[in-house]
Structures are given as C-alpha cells and as structure tokens.
Amino acid sequence: MENAVRLLKALADETRLRLVKALMQGEFCVCELVDALEVEQSNLSRHLAVLKNAGLVSDRREGLWVYYTVAREAREQLRGILASLGNLDTHRTRVDWERLQQRLQMRVGGKCPLGTGKLRASRKGG
C-alpha cells in the first residue's frame, strides 16, 4: 500500500503529469524539458526528484547533462494509470510536445547543446 500511495502522490500534480506524458515519448535532457514545459530549472528538478523517488523515472548523466526517461519497470504501470485517467491530450500538453520537438531539433550529434531559453515563449494556457 505504501508504494501505491507514493506513486499516486507523485502523479497528483499537473506539472508532473505533463512531465510523465513527455517522458513516455523518450529520453530528454533537463534543458530540453525546461524549455518544452516552460518551467524554471529548479522547479523542474524538484518535480523530477519526486517522480524518481516514486520509481517512475530514471536518469543518466552524460558529462554536464542529465537525461531522464520513464523507468523501464514503471512503463506498463504508467500506461495503465494514464489510460485510466482519461484524455490527457490537452492544449497545454500539445504545446509541450510541439515545443519539445522544436527543442530536439537543436541537438548536435544527437546530444543536447548546453543551455535553455532558446525557444520563444508560448502563450501558456490550459
């Protein structure tokens, strides 16, 4: 029961749900996620820590960069949970995905270039 409570608490936040939805699509650098979701790096790192502590995401360090993805062990469980929540395809998550696609085009040799804030700010909205 303790694991279920930790998992549900980790998902009980809009930003963390947006993060999980993005991370279900692949592995991304913190810089890319900051730009895509338009959140401060410190705020994003705090949300990623909650998800990691719940066993939902994993990370790997490559030089100065840290890349995150959904933990392999949690992928099927998360698919089921997200499906049971209904349609999470909102205007905001579509904007997140579009911005993430733009940010991925900035990769050099398949790697994230250092830095954030290279995308024009979107009109945030639900």
C-alpha positions as CSV (number, residue, x, y, z in Angstrom):
1,M,0.0,0.0,0.0
2,E,2.9,2.4,0.8
3,N,4.1,2.2,-2.8
4,A,0.7,2.9,-4.2
5,V,0.4,6.0,-2.0
6,R,3.8,7.2,-3.1
7,L,3.0,6.7,-6.7
8,L,-0.4,8.4,-6.6
9,K,1.1,11.4,-4.7
10,A,3.8,11.7,-7.3
11,L,1.2,11.9,-10.1
12,A,-1.1,14.3,-8.2
13,D,0.4,17.4,-9.8
14,E,-0.2,18.9,-13.2
15,T,3.5,19.6,-13.9
16,R,4.5,16.0,-13.0
17,L,1.7,14.6,-15.2
18,R,2.9,16.8,-18.1
19,L,6.5,15.5,-17.4
20,V,5.4,11.9,-17.4
21,K,3.4,12.4,-20.6
22,A,6.5,13.9,-22.3
23,L,8.9,11.3,-20.9
24,M,6.7,8.4,-22.1
25,Q,7.9,9.5,-25.6
26,G,11.6,9.1,-24.9
27,E,14.7,10.3,-23.1
28,F,15.3,14.1,-22.7
29,C,17.8,16.4,-21.1
30,V,16.7,18.7,-18.3
31,C,17.5,21.7,-20.6
32,E,15.0,20.3,-23.2
33,L,12.3,19.7,-20.6
34,V,12.7,23.2,-19.1
35,D,12.2,24.8,-22.5
36,A,9.4,22.5,-23.5
37,L,7.3,22.8,-20.3
38,E,8.3,26.5,-19.7
39,V,9.2,25.9,-16.0
40,E,12.2,27.0,-14.0
41,Q,15.0,24.5,-13.8
42,S,14.9,24.4,-10.0
43,N,11.1,23.7,-10.1
44,L,11.5,21.0,-12.8
45,S,14.3,19.3,-10.9
46,R,12.1,19.2,-7.8
47,H,9.3,17.5,-9.8
48,L,11.8,15.1,-11.4
49,A,13.1,14.2,-7.9
50,V,9.6,13.3,-6.7
51,L,9.0,11.2,-9.8
52,K,12.4,9.5,-9.4
53,N,11.8,8.8,-5.7
54,A,8.5,7.1,-6.6
55,G,10.3,4.9,-9.1
56,L,8.6,6.4,-12.1
57,V,11.6,8.0,-13.9
58,S,15.2,7.1,-14.2
59,D,18.2,9.3,-15.1
60,R,21.6,9.0,-16.5
61,R,24.4,11.5,-16.5
62,E,26.4,12.3,-19.6
63,G,29.1,14.9,-18.9
64,L,27.3,18.1,-17.8
65,W,23.9,16.8,-18.9
66,V,21.4,14.6,-17.1
67,Y,18.9,12.8,-19.3
68,Y,15.6,11.5,-17.9
69,T,13.1,8.9,-19.1
70,V,10.3,6.8,-17.7
71,A,11.8,3.9,-15.7
72,R,11.6,0.7,-17.6
73,E,10.0,-1.1,-14.7
74,A,7.2,1.6,-14.4
75,R,6.4,2.0,-18.1
76,E,3.5,-0.5,-18.4
77,Q,2.1,0.5,-15.0
78,L,2.2,4.2,-16.0
79,R,0.5,3.4,-19.4
80,G,-2.4,1.8,-17.5
81,I,-2.7,4.6,-14.9
82,L,-2.6,7.3,-17.6
83,A,-5.2,5.5,-19.7
84,S,-7.4,5.2,-16.6
85,L,-7.2,9.0,-16.1
86,G,-8.8,9.7,-19.4
87,N,-7.8,12.1,-22.1
88,L,-4.6,14.0,-21.0
89,D,-4.2,15.4,-24.5
90,T,-4.9,19.0,-23.7
91,H,-3.9,22.2,-25.3
92,R,-1.1,22.5,-22.8
93,T,0.3,19.0,-23.4
94,R,0.1,19.6,-27.2
95,V,2.1,22.8,-26.8
96,D,4.6,21.0,-24.6
97,W,5.1,18.3,-27.2
98,E,5.4,20.9,-30.1
99,R,8.0,22.8,-28.0
100,L,9.9,19.6,-27.2
101,Q,10.0,18.7,-30.9
102,Q,11.4,22.2,-31.7
103,R,14.0,21.8,-28.9
104,L,15.1,18.4,-30.1
105,Q,15.9,19.9,-33.5
106,M,18.7,21.9,-31.7
107,R,20.5,18.7,-30.7
108,V,24.0,18.4,-32.1
109,G,25.1,14.9,-32.9
110,G,22.1,13.6,-31.0
111,K,23.0,15.4,-27.9
112,C,21.6,18.4,-26.1
113,P,23.6,21.7,-26.5
114,L,24.2,23.4,-23.2
115,G,21.7,26.0,-22.1
116,T,18.0,26.8,-22.1
117,G,15.7,29.6,-23.2
118,K,16.3,29.2,-26.9
119,L,12.6,28.8,-27.8
120,R,10.3,31.8,-28.0
121,A,7.8,31.8,-25.1
122,S,4.4,30.4,-25.9
123,R,1.1,31.7,-24.8
124,K,0.7,29.4,-21.8
125,G,-2.8,28.1,-21.3
126,G,-4.9,25.1,-20.3
